[in-house]
Amino acid sequence: MAQVLEFKLPDLGEGLTEAEIVRWLVAVGDVVAIDQPVVEVETAKAMVEVPCPYGGVVTARYGEEGTELPVGAPLLTVAVGGTEATSAPVSTGASASGGDAESAVSSEYSGNVLVGYGTAGPAARRRRVRPANPAVAQAPAAAPAPAPAPAPVAVKAPEPVAPAAAAPEGPVPVISPLVRKLARDRGLDLREVRGSGPEGLILRADVELALAALDRPAAAAQVAPAPAVATTGAVSVGSAAAGERIPLRGLRGAVADKLSRSRTEIPDATCWVDADATELMAARTAMNAAGGPKISLLALLARICAHALARFPELNSTVDTAAREIVRLPAVHIGFAAQTPRGLVVPVVRDAGTRTAESLTAEFARLTESARQGTLTPADLTGGTFTLNNYGVFGVDGSTPIINHPEAAMLGVGRIIPKPWVHQGELAVRQVVQLSLTFDHRVCDGGAAGGFLRYVADCVEQPAVLLRTA
């Protein structure tokens, strides 16, 4: 007899709590093998193919393409141990027909798991739809519409789960370490927070809602959104409905959250300088003419930044707000802003301070191509200590970059164009670039920031300066 198992969206790591279904790789009625990818999802970090640990027949799918699901929400159900699944490979080779259900199930799933997800036994077949607004998460979720199932298998519709009426006892249902840190930094007891995720999972939105209630006690009771009231200068609901609404979710939502947090938490300041890049461009031309792999301008700028950070380590740091400490980081991992069809991403070149120009060029090329293809992994997008932003590719000269939280500084590079410049006492046409540094004023004062930027400009104007520190 077939046993129907529910496969839930596993923890994808890096503190991610939700993912958007991009493309289903299987349909209801398909026979799937153990560890076969069944769905492609997009997180705030990367595109991921999720493998199913069960072998059998797909009996239901939960969520259409474009639907956003929290970690722990059902993805699909699989009938294992029946005759329909005999074509699927099994990990132990044991027959699924006959015998007890436990042995049948154990032969139809693998031990290969994603972060925080185990396949030690069948999951509880309960489902709750993630509410569109965390403020109304206290209403019981409705049962999903039943999906068409293959004829031999009868599937019972998942039952709705009502939220707990009181604070949970025992372990607090929190997966994301970022959510725990946010609550800890603000002194919030997570046992007093009602989770709106599956099985009472506490999401970041729940913590932010609880913090907002603490900050505004008078408005804490107004959990449900009030009807919109037309006021002078405000957009009415009727007119707003006519405009295009783009959900802030996935990568776009992650970028919005990170930029907002940077502006909220970091007291940033910006300084800038024009530099004559003629000698740097000539040096790059000479290096490429000498044969061997071509050297990119971004790689040369990254080398300059790595040397500058060695001289001014306070800019290669982060601030631990909970401990009220500045943490100076031992290694230099340089991120670079890359515009992709999915939006802005910041891949990270690790150990940039120890790499040659050739190695940096190769790594920048690899990460750029992965960004364009949408195949960057979460590890490629985390761990940066300093960001290099070449916005000159957009044809602009200057900008005031927003620091990539939790880093302490970002160097912006404008376009390099011919301009009149006084060179060796005479007016000449030179290749000029504007460099701007945005820095966290908590980690250093203007003297260190100005010294860093001036050193970078000196290296751009006279690349031989690097020979004294190489």
C-alpha positions in Angstrom: 0.0 0.0 0.0 1.4 3.4 -0.9 2.1 5.9 1.8 1.8 9.6 1.0 4.7 11.8 2.4 4.8 15.5 2.4 8.0 17.3 1.3 8.4 20.7 2.8 10.5 23.6 1.7 13.8 23.0 3.5 16.1 25.5 5.2 18.2 26.9 2.4 20.9 28.3 4.8 22.3 31.8 5.2 19.4 32.8 7.4 16.9 32.6 4.5 13.3 32.2 5.6 11.4 32.2 2.4 11.8 31.5 -1.3 9.8 32.1 -4.5 8.8 29.2 -6.8 10.3 30.0 -10.2 9.7 26.8 -12.1 8.3 23.4 -11.4 10.4 20.6 -12.7 7.8 17.8 -12.2 4.1 17.6 -12.6 1.4 15.7 -10.7 1.5 12.1 -11.7 5.2 12.1 -12.5 7.5 9.4 -11.1 10.4 11.0 -9.3 13.7 9.4 -8.3 15.4 9.9 -4.9 17.2 13.3 -4.7 15.8 14.3 -8.1 15.4 18.1 -8.4 11.6 18.9 -8.4 11.4 22.7 -8.2 13.6 25.7 -8.9 13.2 28.5 -6.3 14.6 31.9 -6.0 15.8 33.2 -2.6 17.2 36.6 -1.7 20.6 35.1 -2.4 20.5 32.9 -5.5 18.5 30.5 -7.7 18.4 27.0 -6.2 17.2 23.6 -7.5 15.5 21.8 -4.6 15.9 17.9 -4.6 13.2 15.7 -3.2 14.5 13.0 -0.8 11.7 10.7 -1.6 11.2 8.4 -4.6 7.7 7.8 -5.8 4.7 9.4 -7.5 4.0 13.1 -7.2 0.4 13.4 -6.0 0.1 17.1 -5.3 2.0 20.4 -5.7 1.5 23.4 -3.5 2.0 26.8 -5.0 2.0 28.1 -8.5 5.1 29.6 -10.2 5.6 33.1 -8.7 4.3 32.0 -5.3 6.4 32.9 -2.3 6.6 30.3 0.4 8.2 30.3 3.9 10.7 27.7 5.0 8.7 24.7 6.3 5.7 25.2 4.0 4.6 22.1 1.9 6.1 21.9 -1.6 4.6 18.6 -2.8 3.4 15.2 -1.7 4.8 11.9 -2.9 3.3 8.4 -2.8 6.0 6.0 -1.9 6.1 2.2 -1.3 3.3 1.5 -3.8 3.4 -0.1 -7.3 3.3 3.3 -8.9 6.8 4.1 -7.6 8.5 0.9 -8.5 10.4 2.6 -11.4 12.0 5.1 -9.1 15.4 4.1 -7.7 15.6 3.3 -4.1 18.6 3.8 -1.8 18.5 0.4 -0.2 17.2 -1.8 -2.9 14.5 -3.2 -0.6 11.1 -3.9 -2.1 8.4 -1.4 -1.2 5.5 -3.9 -1.6 4.7 -6.1 1.3 6.0 -5.8 4.8 5.3 -2.9 7.1 5.0 0.8 6.0 8.2 1.8 7.9 10.5 -0.4 5.8 8.7 0.7 2.7 9.2 4.3 3.4 12.8 4.0 4.5 13.7 2.5 1.2 12.2 5.4 -0.7 14.1 8.4 0.7 17.7 9.4 1.0 19.8 11.0 3.7 21.0 13.8 1.4 19.5 16.9 2.8 19.8 20.7 2.7 20.7 22.8 5.7 18.4 22.2 8.6 16.3 19.6 6.8 16.1 15.9 7.8 14.5 12.9 6.2 14.5 10.6 9.2 10.8 10.0 8.8 7.6 11.1 7.2 6.7 14.8 7.9 3.5 15.8 9.5 0.9 16.5 6.8 -0.2 19.9 8.0 -0.2 23.1 5.9 -0.8 26.7 6.4 -0.7 29.3 3.7 1.6 32.2 4.4 -0.5 35.4 4.9 0.1 38.3 2.6 0.3 40.7 5.5 2.0 39.7 8.8 -0.4 42.0 10.6 -3.3 39.6 9.9 -1.4 36.4 10.6 -3.6 35.6 13.5 -6.4 34.4 11.3 -6.5 30.6 10.6 -5.1 29.8 7.1 -7.5 28.2 4.6 -6.9 24.8 3.2 -5.5 24.8 -0.3 -7.5 23.8 -3.3 -6.9 20.1 -4.0 -4.6 19.5 -6.9 -5.4 16.7 -9.4 -4.0 13.4 -8.3 -3.1 10.3 -10.3 -5.9 7.7 -10.4 -4.4 4.9 -8.2 -3.6 7.3 -5.3 -6.1 8.9 -3.0 -4.7 12.0 -1.3 -6.3 13.6 1.8 -6.4 17.4 1.6 -4.1 19.0 4.2 -5.8 20.4 7.2 -5.6 24.0 8.2 -3.6 24.8 11.2 -4.8 27.5 13.7 -2.1 29.6 15.4 -1.3 28.9 19.0 -3.3 30.9 21.5 -0.4 31.4 23.9 3.3 31.9 23.8 5.1 28.6 23.0 6.7 26.6 25.7 10.1 24.8 25.2 12.3 25.7 22.2 11.4 28.9 20.4 10.4 28.2 16.8 13.0 30.3 15.0 15.1 29.1 12.1 16.9 32.3 11.0 19.9 33.4 13.1 19.3 36.9 11.8 15.8 36.9 13.4 17.3 35.8 16.7 20.0 38.5 16.5 17.5 41.2 15.7 15.4 40.2 18.8 18.4 39.9 21.0 19.8 43.3 19.9 16.5 45.0 20.8 15.9 43.1 24.0 12.8 41.3 22.7 11.8 38.0 24.3 10.9 35.7 21.4 8.7 33.6 23.7 6.3 36.5 23.7 6.1 36.7 19.9 3.4 34.9 17.9 4.9 33.3 14.8 3.0 33.6 11.5 5.0 31.0 9.7 4.3 27.2 9.4 3.8 25.5 12.7 4.2 28.8 14.5 7.6 29.6 12.9 8.7 33.1 13.9 9.6 35.2 10.9 11.5 38.5 10.7 8.2 40.3 9.9 6.8 39.0 13.2 9.7 40.4 15.2 9.6 43.7 13.4 5.8 43.9 14.1 6.4 43.2 17.8 9.2 45.8 18.0 7.0 48.4 16.3 4.3 47.7 19.0 6.9 48.2 21.7 8.0 51.5 20.2 4.4 52.7 19.8 2.4 51.4 22.7 -0.6 53.5 21.9 -0.8 51.9 18.5 0.0 48.4 19.5 -3.6 47.3 19.7 -4.2 48.3 16.1 -2.9 45.2 14.5 -5.3 44.9 11.6 -4.9 47.5 8.9 -7.4 50.4 9.2 -9.5 51.3 6.1 -7.8 53.9 3.9 -9.1 57.4 4.5 -8.8 59.9 1.7 -7.0 63.1 2.8 -5.7 66.1 0.9 -2.7 65.3 -1.1 -3.0 61.5 -0.4 -3.7 58.9 -3.1 -7.0 57.2 -2.7 -7.4 53.4 -2.8 -9.3 53.6 -6.0 -6.7 55.6 -7.9 -3.8 53.7 -6.4 -5.3 50.4 -7.7 -5.0 51.6 -11.2 -1.1 51.8 -10.9 1.2 48.9 -11.4 2.1 47.1 -8.1 5.5 45.3 -7.9 5.9 43.1 -4.8 9.1 43.8 -2.8 10.1 40.2 -2.5 12.9 37.9 -3.5 16.1 39.7 -4.5 14.4 43.1 -4.9 13.0 42.8 -1.4 16.3 41.7 0.0 18.0 44.7 -1.6 15.4 47.0 -0.3 15.7 45.7 3.3 19.5 45.8 3.2 19.7 49.4 1.9 17.1 50.6 4.3 18.9 48.9 7.2 22.2 50.5 6.1 20.6 54.0 6.0 18.9 53.4 9.4 21.9 52.0 11.3 25.0 53.4 9.8 26.0 57.1 10.2 27.7 57.4 6.8 29.7 60.2 5.3 31.1 60.6 1.8 34.3 62.2 0.5 35.5 62.3 -3.1 38.4 63.4 -5.3 39.2 63.7 -9.0 42.2 61.7 -10.1 44.3 61.5 -13.3 44.0 57.9 -14.5 46.2 58.3 -17.6 49.1 56.4 -16.1 46.9 53.6 -14.8 45.3 53.1 -18.2 48.8 53.1 -19.8 50.1 50.6 -17.3 47.1 48.3 -18.1 47.7 48.6 -21.8 51.4 47.7 -21.3 50.6 44.7 -19.2 48.1 43.3 -21.7 50.6 43.9 -24.6 53.2 41.8 -22.8 51.2 38.6 -23.4 49.4 36.3 -21.1 45.9 36.7 -19.6 44.3 40.1 -20.1 44.1 42.2 -17.0 40.8 44.0 -16.2 40.6 47.6 -14.9 38.4 46.3 -12.1 41.2 43.9 -11.0 43.7 46.8 -10.8 41.4 48.9 -8.8 40.8 45.9 -6.5 44.5 45.5 -5.9 44.8 49.2 -5.1 41.9 48.9 -2.6 43.5 45.9 -1.0 46.7 47.7 -0.4 44.9 50.8 0.8 42.9 48.7 3.3 46.2 47.2 4.6 47.3 50.8 5.4 44.0 51.8 6.8 42.5 48.6 8.4 39.8 50.6 10.2 37.9 50.6 6.9 38.1 46.8 6.7 35.9 46.3 9.7 32.3 46.0 11.0 30.4 47.3 14.1 29.0 44.8 16.6 26.1 46.9 17.9 25.2 44.4 20.6 28.7 44.5 22.1 29.3 48.1 21.2 32.6 47.1 19.6 34.4 47.7 16.3 35.6 44.4 14.8 38.6 44.8 12.5 38.6 41.9 10.1 41.8 40.0 9.3 41.2 39.2 5.6 40.1 41.4 2.7 37.1 40.0 0.8 36.1 42.6 -1.8 32.6 42.6 -3.2 31.7 44.4 -6.4 28.3 45.7 -7.5 26.9 43.8 -10.5 23.7 44.7 -12.4 21.9 41.6 -13.6 18.4 40.9 -15.1 17.4 39.8 -11.5 18.6 43.1 -10.1 21.6 44.3 -8.2 23.9 41.7 -6.6 27.2 42.0 -4.9 29.4 38.9 -5.5 32.5 38.6 -3.3 36.1 37.9 -4.3 37.6 36.2 -1.3 41.1 36.9 -0.1 41.5 39.7 -2.5 44.5 41.0 -0.6 46.6 37.9 -1.5 45.6 37.6 -5.2 47.6 38.7 -8.2 46.1 40.9 -10.9 45.6 37.8 -13.1 43.8 35.9 -10.3 41.6 38.8 -9.6 40.7 39.2 -13.3 39.8 35.5 -13.5 37.6 35.6 -10.4 35.8 38.8 -11.4 35.1 37.2 -14.8 33.8 34.0 -13.2 31.5 35.7 -10.7 30.2 38.2 -13.3 29.2 35.3 -15.7 27.6 33.5 -12.8 25.7 36.6 -11.9 24.4 37.0 -15.5 23.3 33.3 -15.6 21.7 33.5 -12.2 23.8 30.7 -10.8 25.6 32.5 -7.9 25.5 30.5 -4.7 24.8 32.0 -1.3 28.5 31.6 -0.5 29.3 33.8 -3.5 27.2 36.6 -2.2 28.2 36.7 1.5 31.2 37.5 3.6 32.4 40.7 2.0 34.4 43.2 4.0 34.6 46.1 1.5 32.7 46.9 -1.7 34.0 48.3 -5.0 31.2 50.0 -7.1 32.1 50.8 -10.7 29.1 52.9 -11.6 31.1 54.5 -14.5 29.8 51.7 -16.7 26.5 53.5 -16.6 28.0 56.6 -18.0 28.0 58.7 -14.8 30.8 60.6 -13.1 29.9 60.5 -9.5 27.6 59.1 -6.8 27.2 58.8 -3.1 27.1 55.0 -2.6 25.1 53.4 0.2 27.3 51.1 2.3 26.7 47.4 1.9 25.7 46.6 5.5 27.4 45.4 7.7 30.6 46.6 6.0 32.2 49.9 6.9 33.0 51.5 3.5 32.5 51.4 -0.2 34.6 53.0 -3.0 32.7 54.3 -6.0 34.4 54.8 -9.4 33.0 57.0 -12.1 33.6 56.9 -15.8 37.2 57.6 -17.1 36.9 60.3 -19.7 39.3 62.9 -21.4 39.3 66.2 -19.5 41.5 69.3 -19.3 44.0 68.7 -16.5 47.1 70.5 -15.4 50.0 68.0 -15.9 53.6 68.9 -15.0 52.7 72.6 -15.0 50.9 72.7 -18.3 47.3 72.3 -19.4 46.8 68.9 -21.1 44.0 66.5 -22.0 44.2 63.6 -19.5 42.0 60.6 -18.6 40.2 61.7 -15.4 38.1 59.8 -13.0 36.1 60.8 -9.9 36.5 58.5 -6.9 34.1 58.7 -4.0 34.4 56.9 -0.6 31.3 56.4 1.7 32.4 55.3 5.1 30.9 54.4 8.5 31.8 57.4 10.7 31.7 55.1 13.8 34.8 53.2 12.7 37.0 56.2 11.9 37.0 59.9 11.4 37.6 62.0 8.3 41.4 61.8 8.6 41.6 58.0 8.1 38.9 58.1 5.3 40.7 61.0 3.6 44.0 59.2 3.9 42.6 56.1 2.4 41.0 57.9 -0.5 44.1 60.0 -1.2 46.3 56.8 -1.2 43.9 55.2 -3.7 44.0 58.3 -5.9 47.9 58.4 -5.7 48.0 54.8 -6.9 45.6 55.6 -9.8 47.7 58.5 -10.8 51.1 56.8 -10.3 50.7 53.0 -10.3 54.4 52.7 -9.3 53.3 53.7 -5.8 52.2 50.1 -5.3 55.8 48.9 -5.8 56.7 50.4 -2.4 54.1 48.3 -0.6 53.9 45.1 -2.8 
